[in-house]
Amino acid sequence: MHTVTHTDKENEKALIKIVRSLPSNRVEQLVDFARFLEAQILSDELVSEEGVSTIDADNAQWDALLDTDESQDLLDKLAGEALAEHKAGKTKPMTFNQKGRIVPG
């Protein structure tokens, strides 16, 4: 568990001051970057829980699966369908909760 220190509180105050001074599009970029940093922590935790060899084996299975002509044809078909739906106005922007998880829009 992380203990909140004086430095943490000062950094939090500094971030809040910065956020309040930024235009909204820059605040969105800052939030995206914070989510990126959060994802790195989750990735590190995953590696420590599962181990590098397990993750490497899983990645190798995906690589082998995606390396086939059949899978590439399927991915091309799915990408085409998604693009057609987007062009037809049938898609919605993704919405995220405070934890950065996708939520129904």
N, CA, C and O atoms as CSV, one atom per row, in Angstrom:
chain,resi,resn,atom,element,x,y,z
A,1,MET,N,N,0.845,-1.176,0.000
A,1,MET,CA,C,0.000,0.000,0.000
A,1,MET,C,C,0.888,1.235,0.000
A,1,MET,O,O,1.909,1.275,0.686
A,2,HIS,N,N,0.497,2.237,-0.767
A,2,HIS,CA,C,1.277,3.466,-0.905
A,2,HIS,C,C,0.920,4.436,0.214
A,2,HIS,O,O,-0.253,4.738,0.437
A,3,THR,N,N,1.942,4.919,0.915
A,3,THR,CA,C,1.738,5.907,1.969
A,3,THR,C,C,1.867,7.302,1.367
A,3,THR,O,O,2.831,7.589,0.658
A,4,VAL,N,N,0.898,8.165,1.648
A,4,VAL,CA,C,0.919,9.524,1.131
A,4,VAL,C,C,1.912,10.344,1.944
A,4,VAL,O,O,1.818,10.420,3.170
A,5,THR,N,N,2.868,10.957,1.244
A,5,THR,CA,C,3.891,11.752,1.907
A,5,THR,C,C,3.652,13.235,1.655
A,5,THR,O,O,2.789,13.610,0.862
A,6,HIS,N,N,4.423,14.070,2.337
A,6,HIS,CA,C,4.360,15.514,2.140
A,6,HIS,C,C,4.637,15.848,0.673
A,6,HIS,O,O,3.966,16.698,0.087
A,7,THR,N,N,5.633,15.174,0.081
A,7,THR,CA,C,5.974,15.408,-1.324
A,7,THR,C,C,4.802,15.040,-2.226
A,7,THR,O,O,4.529,15.754,-3.192
A,8,ASP,N,N,4.101,13.944,-1.937
A,8,ASP,CA,C,2.933,13.546,-2.714
A,8,ASP,C,C,1.875,14.648,-2.694
A,8,ASP,O,O,1.304,14.993,-3.729
A,9,LYS,N,N,1.624,15.192,-1.510
A,9,LYS,CA,C,0.617,16.241,-1.380
A,9,LYS,C,C,1.023,17.490,-2.148
A,9,LYS,O,O,0.184,18.136,-2.775
A,10,GLU,N,N,2.303,17.829,-2.102
A,10,GLU,CA,C,2.792,18.996,-2.838
A,10,GLU,C,C,2.684,18.771,-4.344
A,10,GLU,O,O,2.306,19.678,-5.086
A,11,ASN,N,N,3.015,17.566,-4.790
A,11,ASN,CA,C,2.880,17.243,-6.217
A,11,ASN,C,C,1.421,17.297,-6.655
A,11,ASN,O,O,1.109,17.781,-7.742
A,12,GLU,N,N,0.537,16.799,-5.807
A,12,GLU,CA,C,-0.890,16.848,-6.116
A,12,GLU,C,C,-1.356,18.292,-6.265
A,12,GLU,O,O,-2.086,18.614,-7.202
A,13,LYS,N,N,-0.942,19.155,-5.357
A,13,LYS,CA,C,-1.310,20.570,-5.438
A,13,LYS,C,C,-0.758,21.206,-6.711
A,13,LYS,O,O,-1.445,21.986,-7.371
A,14,ALA,N,N,0.486,20.869,-7.052
A,14,ALA,CA,C,1.099,21.411,-8.265
A,14,ALA,C,C,0.344,20.960,-9.512
A,14,ALA,O,O,0.120,21.748,-10.431
A,15,LEU,N,N,-0.049,19.676,-9.535
A,15,LEU,CA,C,-0.806,19.161,-10.682
A,15,LEU,C,C,-2.164,19.846,-10.806
A,15,LEU,O,O,-2.585,20.206,-11.905
A,16,ILE,N,N,-2.837,20.022,-9.695
A,16,ILE,CA,C,-4.145,20.682,-9.724
A,16,ILE,C,C,-3.998,22.109,-10.240
A,16,ILE,O,O,-4.818,22.570,-11.033
A,17,LYS,N,N,-2.964,22.804,-9.797
A,17,LYS,CA,C,-2.727,24.170,-10.257
A,17,LYS,C,C,-2.483,24.187,-11.769
A,17,LYS,O,O,-3.008,25.043,-12.480
A,18,ILE,N,N,-1.691,23.246,-12.243
A,18,ILE,CA,C,-1.413,23.160,-13.683
A,18,ILE,C,C,-2.681,22.850,-14.454
A,18,ILE,O,O,-2.970,23.498,-15.460
A,19,VAL,N,N,-3.448,21.860,-13.992
A,19,VAL,CA,C,-4.680,21.464,-14.680
A,19,VAL,C,C,-5.630,22.644,-14.804
A,19,VAL,O,O,-6.238,22.846,-15.855
A,20,ARG,N,N,-5.759,23.413,-13.753
A,20,ARG,CA,C,-6.674,24.562,-13.766
A,20,ARG,C,C,-6.239,25.640,-14.747
A,20,ARG,O,O,-7.062,26.444,-15.185
A,21,SER,N,N,-4.957,25.669,-15.098
A,21,SER,CA,C,-4.462,26.703,-16.009
A,21,SER,C,C,-4.474,26.271,-17.474
A,21,SER,O,O,-4.246,27.089,-18.364
A,22,LEU,N,N,-4.739,24.988,-17.725
A,22,LEU,CA,C,-4.676,24.468,-19.096
A,22,LEU,C,C,-6.012,24.571,-19.817
A,22,LEU,O,O,-7.069,24.501,-19.190
A,23,PRO,N,N,-5.965,24.739,-21.151
A,23,PRO,CA,C,-7.208,24.630,-21.926
A,23,PRO,C,C,-7.697,23.181,-21.901
A,23,PRO,O,O,-6.912,22.262,-21.673
A,24,SER,N,N,-8.977,22.984,-22.133
A,24,SER,CA,C,-9.578,21.655,-21.966
A,24,SER,C,C,-8.925,20.582,-22.827
A,24,SER,O,O,-8.801,19.440,-22.383
A,25,ASN,N,N,-8.505,20.914,-24.045
A,25,ASN,CA,C,-7.881,19.883,-24.883
A,25,ASN,C,C,-6.547,19.422,-24.292
A,25,ASN,O,O,-6.162,18.265,-24.458
A,26,ARG,N,N,-5.845,20.321,-23.606
A,26,ARG,CA,C,-4.585,19.937,-22.963
A,26,ARG,C,C,-4.853,19.122,-21.696
A,26,ARG,O,O,-4.069,18.235,-21.356
A,27,VAL,N,N,-5.933,19.409,-21.007
A,27,VAL,CA,C,-6.304,18.617,-19.834
A,27,VAL,C,C,-6.591,17.180,-20.272
A,27,VAL,O,O,-6.196,16.228,-19.598
A,28,GLU,N,N,-7.280,17.030,-21.404
A,28,GLU,CA,C,-7.558,15.692,-21.933
A,28,GLU,C,C,-6.257,14.956,-22.231
A,28,GLU,O,O,-6.152,13.758,-21.969
A,29,GLN,N,N,-5.260,15.661,-22.778
A,29,GLN,CA,C,-3.972,15.036,-23.053
A,29,GLN,C,C,-3.284,14.617,-21.764
A,29,GLN,O,O,-2.666,13.554,-21.697
A,30,LEU,N,N,-3.393,15.452,-20.747
A,30,LEU,CA,C,-2.792,15.132,-19.450
A,30,LEU,C,C,-3.439,13.893,-18.837
A,30,LEU,O,O,-2.754,13.034,-18.282
A,31,VAL,N,N,-4.754,13.810,-18.943
A,31,VAL,CA,C,-5.475,12.637,-18.430
A,31,VAL,C,C,-5.063,11.392,-19.212
A,31,VAL,O,O,-4.864,10.328,-18.626
A,32,ASP,N,N,-4.935,11.521,-20.537
A,32,ASP,CA,C,-4.488,10.383,-21.344
A,32,ASP,C,C,-3.100,9.917,-20.910
A,32,ASP,O,O,-2.843,8.717,-20.819
A,33,PHE,N,N,-2.211,10.870,-20.643
A,33,PHE,CA,C,-0.863,10.512,-20.214
A,33,PHE,C,C,-0.897,9.833,-18.846
A,33,PHE,O,O,-0.171,8.868,-18.608
A,34,ALA,N,N,-1.739,10.339,-17.953
A,34,ALA,CA,C,-1.863,9.720,-16.629
A,34,ALA,C,C,-2.372,8.287,-16.765
A,34,ALA,O,O,-1.916,7.397,-16.047
A,35,ARG,N,N,-3.301,8.063,-17.669
A,35,ARG,CA,C,-3.798,6.694,-17.899
A,35,ARG,C,C,-2.703,5.805,-18.468
A,35,ARG,O,O,-2.620,4.621,-18.140
A,36,PHE,N,N,-1.853,6.388,-19.334
A,36,PHE,CA,C,-0.719,5.647,-19.877
A,36,PHE,C,C,0.207,5.206,-18.750
A,36,PHE,O,O,0.637,4.053,-18.709
A,37,LEU,N,N,0.513,6.126,-17.836
A,37,LEU,CA,C,1.374,5.790,-16.697
A,37,LEU,C,C,0.733,4.725,-15.822
A,37,LEU,O,O,1.406,3.810,-15.349
A,38,GLU,N,N,-0.577,4.852,-15.609
A,38,GLU,CA,C,-1.301,3.864,-14.808
A,38,GLU,C,C,-1.230,2.486,-15.468
A,38,GLU,O,O,-1.066,1.474,-14.787
A,39,ALA,N,N,-1.354,2.453,-16.802
A,39,ALA,CA,C,-1.291,1.183,-17.532
A,39,ALA,C,C,0.091,0.549,-17.405
A,39,ALA,O,O,0.207,-0.675,-17.344
A,40,GLN,N,N,1.136,1.369,-17.364
A,40,GLN,CA,C,2.480,0.830,-17.182
A,40,GLN,C,C,2.597,0.125,-15.835
A,40,GLN,O,O,3.230,-0.926,-15.734
A,41,ILE,N,N,1.993,0.699,-14.811
A,41,ILE,CA,C,2.023,0.072,-13.483
A,41,ILE,C,C,1.284,-1.260,-13.529
A,41,ILE,O,O,1.756,-2.259,-12.987
A,42,LEU,N,N,0.120,-1.268,-14.183
A,42,LEU,CA,C,-0.644,-2.509,-14.307
A,42,LEU,C,C,0.143,-3.556,-15.085
A,42,LEU,O,O,0.104,-4.741,-14.754
A,43,SER,N,N,0.856,-3.120,-16.116
A,43,SER,CA,C,1.676,-4.030,-16.905
A,43,SER,C,C,2.801,-4.620,-16.053
A,43,SER,O,O,3.076,-5.818,-16.119
A,44,ASP,N,N,3.438,-3.778,-15.264
A,44,ASP,CA,C,4.499,-4.262,-14.371
A,44,ASP,C,C,3.949,-5.273,-13.370
A,44,ASP,O,O,4.595,-6.278,-13.075
A,45,GLU,N,N,2.752,-5.000,-12.851
A,45,GLU,CA,C,2.130,-5.922,-11.903
A,45,GLU,C,C,1.811,-7.248,-12.567
A,45,GLU,O,O,1.993,-8.307,-11.967
A,46,LEU,N,N,1.333,-7.193,-13.810
A,46,LEU,CA,C,1.018,-8.412,-14.553
A,46,LEU,C,C,2.272,-9.257,-14.748
A,46,LEU,O,O,2.245,-10.473,-14.560
A,47,VAL,N,N,3.359,-8.612,-15.122
A,47,VAL,CA,C,4.618,-9.332,-15.324
A,47,VAL,C,C,5.064,-9.987,-14.031
A,47,VAL,O,O,5.518,-11.131,-14.033
A,48,SER,N,N,4.938,-9.264,-12.925
A,48,SER,CA,C,5.384,-9.846,-11.656
A,48,SER,C,C,4.479,-10.984,-11.203
A,48,SER,O,O,4.940,-11.915,-10.543
A,49,GLU,N,N,3.188,-10.918,-11.552
A,49,GLU,CA,C,2.255,-11.976,-11.162
A,49,GLU,C,C,2.396,-13.213,-12.047
A,49,GLU,O,O,2.435,-14.337,-11.545
A,50,GLU,N,N,2.474,-13.007,-13.363
A,50,GLU,CA,C,2.460,-14.140,-14.284
A,50,GLU,C,C,3.846,-14.622,-14.668
A,50,GLU,O,O,4.023,-15.782,-15.041
A,51,GLY,N,N,4.814,-13.753,-14.580
A,51,GLY,CA,C,6.163,-14.124,-14.980
A,51,GLY,C,C,6.383,-13.888,-16.458
A,51,GLY,O,O,5.473,-14.053,-17.271
A,52,VAL,N,N,7.586,-13.504,-16.792
A,52,VAL,CA,C,7.934,-13.162,-18.170
A,52,VAL,C,C,7.779,-14.366,-19.099
A,52,VAL,O,O,7.305,-14.215,-20.225
A,53,SER,N,N,8.169,-15.549,-18.648
A,53,SER,CA,C,8.107,-16.722,-19.529
A,53,SER,C,C,6.669,-17.066,-19.904
A,53,SER,O,O,6.413,-17.458,-21.043
A,54,THR,N,N,5.731,-16.929,-18.977
A,54,THR,CA,C,4.325,-17.192,-19.270
A,54,THR,C,C,3.793,-16.185,-20.287
A,54,THR,O,O,3.087,-16.551,-21.227
A,55,ILE,N,N,4.137,-14.924,-20.089
A,55,ILE,CA,C,3.681,-13.877,-21.005
A,55,ILE,C,C,4.313,-14.063,-22.379
A,55,ILE,O,O,3.637,-13.903,-23.395
A,56,ASP,N,N,5.596,-14.398,-22.423
A,56,ASP,CA,C,6.269,-14.642,-23.701
A,56,ASP,C,C,5.635,-15.814,-24.448
A,56,ASP,O,O,5.474,-15.759,-25.667
A,57,ALA,N,N,5.279,-16.867,-23.725
A,57,ALA,CA,C,4.638,-18.024,-24.361
A,57,ALA,C,C,3.277,-17.637,-24.918
A,57,ALA,O,O,2.919,-18.044,-26.023
A,58,ASP,N,N,2.521,-16.858,-24.163
A,58,ASP,CA,C,1.216,-16.387,-24.631
A,58,ASP,C,C,1.374,-15.515,-25.868
A,58,ASP,O,O,0.627,-15.670,-26.834
A,59,ASN,N,N,2.332,-14.606,-25.849
A,59,ASN,CA,C,2.582,-13.739,-27.007
A,59,ASN,C,C,2.996,-14.546,-28.228
A,59,ASN,O,O,2.607,-14.219,-29.349
A,60,ALA,N,N,3.778,-15.591,-28.020
A,60,ALA,CA,C,4.207,-16.446,-29.133
A,60,ALA,C,C,3.012,-17.155,-29.760
A,60,ALA,O,O,2.955,-17.315,-30.979
A,61,GLN,N,N,2.055,-17.581,-28.931
A,61,GLN,CA,C,0.844,-18.214,-29.469
A,61,GLN,C,C,0.054,-17.229,-30.324
A,61,GLN,O,O,-0.409,-17.571,-31.412
A,62,TRP,N,N,-0.096,-15.999,-29.821
A,62,TRP,CA,C,-0.818,-14.978,-30.599
A,62,TRP,C,C,-0.080,-14.669,-31.898
A,62,TRP,O,O,-0.701,-14.547,-32.954
A,63,ASP,N,N,1.243,-14.542,-31.822
A,63,ASP,CA,C,2.029,-14.259,-33.022
A,63,ASP,C,C,1.841,-15.355,-34.066
A,63,ASP,O,O,1.671,-15.065,-35.251
A,64,ALA,N,N,1.871,-16.605,-33.632
A,64,ALA,CA,C,1.696,-17.729,-34.560
A,64,ALA,C,C,0.301,-17.707,-35.175
A,64,ALA,O,O,0.136,-17.952,-36.370
A,65,LEU,N,N,-0.698,-17.413,-34.350
A,65,LEU,CA,C,-2.066,-17.353,-34.847
A,65,LEU,C,C,-2.234,-16.234,-35.864
A,65,LEU,O,O,-2.848,-16.432,-36.912
A,66,LEU,N,N,-1.693,-15.062,-35.560
A,66,LEU,CA,C,-1.874,-13.899,-36.427
A,66,LEU,C,C,-0.963,-13.908,-37.645
A,66,LEU,O,O,-1.110,-13.067,-38.532
A,67,ASP,N,N,-0.033,-14.841,-37.701
A,67,ASP,CA,C,0.917,-14.913,-38.803
A,67,ASP,C,C,0.376,-15.697,-39.994
A,67,ASP,O,O,1.059,-15.821,-41.011
A,68,THR,N,N,-0.819,-16.219,-39.886
A,68,THR,CA,C,-1.380,-17.007,-40.982
A,68,THR,C,C,-2.130,-16.107,-41.968
A,68,THR,O,O,-2.645,-15.052,-41.597
A,69,ASP,N,N,-2.180,-16.545,-43.231
A,69,ASP,CA,C,-2.926,-15.798,-44.247
A,69,ASP,C,C,-4.409,-15.726,-43.889
A,69,ASP,O,O,-5.064,-14.706,-44.102
A,70,GLU,N,N,-4.923,-16.829,-43.340
A,70,GLU,CA,C,-6.343,-16.869,-42.969
A,70,GLU,C,C,-6.673,-15.804,-41.920
A,70,GLU,O,O,-7.691,-15.120,-42.030
A,71,SER,N,N,-5.820,-15.662,-40.908
A,71,SER,CA,C,-6.098,-14.666,-39.870
A,71,SER,C,C,-5.972,-13.252,-40.426
A,71,SER,O,O,-6.742,-12.371,-40.043
A,72,GLN,N,N,-5.019,-13.022,-41.319
A,72,GLN,CA,C,-4.869,-11.696,-41.913
A,72,GLN,C,C,-6.075,-11.345,-42.779
A,72,GLN,O,O,-6.525,-10.199,-42.782
A,73,ASP,N,N,-6.599,-12.327,-43.514
A,73,ASP,CA,C,-7.811,-12.104,-44.309
A,73,ASP,C,C,-8.990,-11.756,-43.403
A,73,ASP,O,O,-9.776,-10.859,-43.709
A,74,LEU,N,N,-9.104,-12.472,-42.290
A,74,LEU,CA,C,-10.181,-12.208,-41.343
A,74,LEU,C,C,-10.038,-10.812,-40.729
A,74,LEU,O,O,-11.024,-10.086,-40.603
A,75,LEU,N,N,-8.828,-10.441,-40.352
A,75,LEU,CA,C,-8.602,-9.111,-39.793
A,75,LEU,C,C,-8.913,-8.017,-40.813
A,75,LEU,O,O,-9.490,-6.987,-40.465
A,76,ASP,N,N,-8.532,-8.243,-42.076
A,76,ASP,CA,C,-8.857,-7.274,-43.133
A,76,ASP,C,C,-10.364,-7.130,-43.295
A,76,ASP,O,O,-10.876,-6.023,-43.460
A,77,LYS,N,N,-11.076,-8.264,-43.248
A,77,LYS,CA,C,-12.532,-8.241,-43.375
A,77,LYS,C,C,-13.157,-7.480,-42.198
A,77,LYS,O,O,-14.035,-6.639,-42.392
A,78,LEU,N,N,-12.700,-7.780,-40.988
A,78,LEU,CA,C,-13.241,-7.099,-39.808
A,78,LEU,C,C,-12.942,-5.604,-39.844
A,78,LEU,O,O,-13.794,-4.793,-39.479
A,79,ALA,N,N,-11.746,-5.235,-40.277
A,79,ALA,CA,C,-11.386,-3.812,-40.383
A,79,ALA,C,C,-12.279,-3.115,-41.407
A,79,ALA,O,O,-12.724,-1.989,-41.183
A,80,GLY,N,N,-12.538,-3.779,-42.518
A,80,GLY,CA,C,-13.421,-3.213,-43.543
A,80,GLY,C,C,-14.833,-3.011,-43.024
A,80,GLY,O,O,-15.462,-1.988,-43.295
A,81,GLU,N,N,-15.328,-3.987,-42.278
A,81,GLU,CA,C,-16.669,-3.864,-41.695
A,81,GLU,C,C,-16.732,-2.715,-40.692
A,81,GLU,O,O,-17.695,-1.949,-40.671
A,82,ALA,N,N,-15.695,-2.604,-39.861
A,82,ALA,CA,C,-15.663,-1.526,-38.873
A,82,ALA,C,C,-15.610,-0.164,-39.548
A,82,ALA,O,O,-16.290,0.767,-39.115
A,83,LEU,N,N,-14.822,-0.038,-40.589
A,83,LEU,CA,C,-14.717,1.232,-41.315
A,83,LEU,C,C,-16.045,1.584,-41.983
A,83,LEU,O,O,-16.457,2.744,-41.976
A,84,ALA,N,N,-16.706,0.597,-42.553
A,84,ALA,CA,C,-18.005,0.840,-43.189
A,84,ALA,C,C,-19.038,1.299,-42.152
A,84,ALA,O,O,-19.820,2.211,-42.420
A,85,GLU,N,N,-19.042,0.675,-40.982
A,85,GLU,CA,C,-19.964,1.082,-39.921
A,85,GLU,C,C,-19.673,2.511,-39.465
A,85,GLU,O,O,-20.590,3.291,-39.208
A,86,HIS,N,N,-18.395,2.840,-39.369
A,86,HIS,CA,C,-18.028,4.194,-38.952
A,86,HIS,C,C,-18.471,5.221,-39.993
A,86,HIS,O,O,-19.038,6.257,-39.648
A,87,LYS,N,N,-18.214,4.931,-41.255
A,87,LYS,CA,C,-18.619,5.839,-42.334
A,87,LYS,C,C,-20.134,5.995,-42.395
A,87,LYS,O,O,-20.636,7.043,-42.800
A,88,ALA,N,N,-20.862,4.957,-41.994
A,88,ALA,CA,C,-22.324,5.000,-42.008
A,88,ALA,C,C,-22.888,5.666,-40.750
A,88,ALA,O,O,-24.105,5.769,-40.596
A,89,GLY,N,N,-22.007,6.117,-39.849
A,89,GLY,CA,C,-22.450,6.790,-38.637
A,89,GLY,C,C,-23.011,5.855,-37.583
A,89,GLY,O,O,-23.789,6.279,-36.728
A,90,LYS,N,N,-22.629,4.593,-37.633
A,90,LYS,CA,C,-23.149,3.609,-36.687
A,90,LYS,C,C,-22.240,3.382,-35.489
A,90,LYS,O,O,-22.509,2.502,-34.672
A,91,THR,N,N,-21.164,4.161,-35.369
A,91,THR,CA,C,-20.244,3.985,-34.256
A,91,THR,C,C,-20.413,5.117,-33.247
A,91,THR,O,O,-20.961,6.172,-33.566
A,92,LYS,N,N,-19.935,4.880,-32.026
A,92,LYS,CA,C,-19.991,5.882,-30.961
A,92,LYS,C,C,-18.588,6.057,-30.391
A,92,LYS,O,O,-17.785,5.123,-30.408
A,93,PRO,N,N,-18.293,7.257,-29.886
A,93,PRO,CA,C,-16.988,7.420,-29.238
A,93,PRO,C,C,-16.911,6.568,-27.967
A,93,PRO,O,O,-17.926,6.311,-27.319
A,94,MET,N,N,-15.711,6.142,-27.626
A,94,MET,CA,C,-15.541,5.363,-26.407
A,94,MET,C,C,-15.619,6.295,-25.200
A,94,MET,O,O,-15.147,7.431,-25.248
A,95,THR,N,N,-16.215,5.804,-24.127
A,95,THR,CA,C,-16.342,6.552,-22.884
A,95,THR,C,C,-15.602,5.777,-21.801
A,95,THR,O,O,-15.677,4.549,-21.742
A,96,PHE,N,N,-14.886,6.506,-20.942
A,96,PHE,CA,C,-14.090,5.871,-19.903
A,96,PHE,C,C,-14.552,6.336,-18.533
A,96,PHE,O,O,-15.009,7.468,-18.370
A,97,ASN,N,N,-14.429,5.445,-17.541
A,97,ASN,CA,C,-14.716,5.844,-16.157
A,97,ASN,C,C,-13.455,6.432,-15.530
A,97,ASN,O,O,-12.437,6.577,-16.206
A,98,GLN,N,N,-13.516,6.769,-14.246
A,98,GLN,CA,C,-12.387,7.405,-13.558
A,98,GLN,C,C,-11.151,6.514,-13.503
A,98,GLN,O,O,-10.032,7.010,-13.370
A,99,LYS,N,N,-11.350,5.209,-13.605
A,99,LYS,CA,C,-10.223,4.277,-13.568
A,99,LYS,C,C,-9.667,3.989,-14.951
A,99,LYS,O,O,-8.749,3.182,-15.099
A,100,GLY,N,N,-10.225,4.652,-15.976
A,100,GLY,CA,C,-9.747,4.461,-17.333
A,100,GLY,C,C,-10.332,3.257,-18.033
A,100,GLY,O,O,-9.859,2.875,-19.103
A,101,ARG,N,N,-11.346,2.654,-17.454
A,101,ARG,CA,C,-11.992,1.506,-18.056
A,101,ARG,C,C,-13.092,1.957,-19.025
A,101,ARG,O,O,-13.763,2.961,-18.782
A,102,ILE,N,N,-13.272,1.222,-20.110
A,102,ILE,CA,C,-14.330,1.546,-21.058
A,102,ILE,C,C,-15.684,1.254,-20.419
A,102,ILE,O,O,-15.878,0.210,-19.796
A,103,VAL,N,N,-16.620,2.196,-20.583
A,103,VAL,CA,C,-17.964,2.024,-20.040
A,103,VAL,C,C,-18.978,2.207,-21.174
A,103,VAL,O,O,-18.670,2.853,-22.176
A,104,PRO,N,N,-20.172,1.650,-21.026
A,104,PRO,CA,C,-21.187,1.830,-22.061
A,104,PRO,C,C,-21.468,3.314,-22.275
A,104,PRO,O,O,-21.587,4.077,-21.316
A,105,GLY,N,N,-21.574,3.715,-23.538
A,105,GLY,CA,C,-21.782,5.127,-23.879
A,105,GLY,C,C,-23.205,5.551,-23.927
A,105,GLY,O,O,-23.494,6.716,-24.204
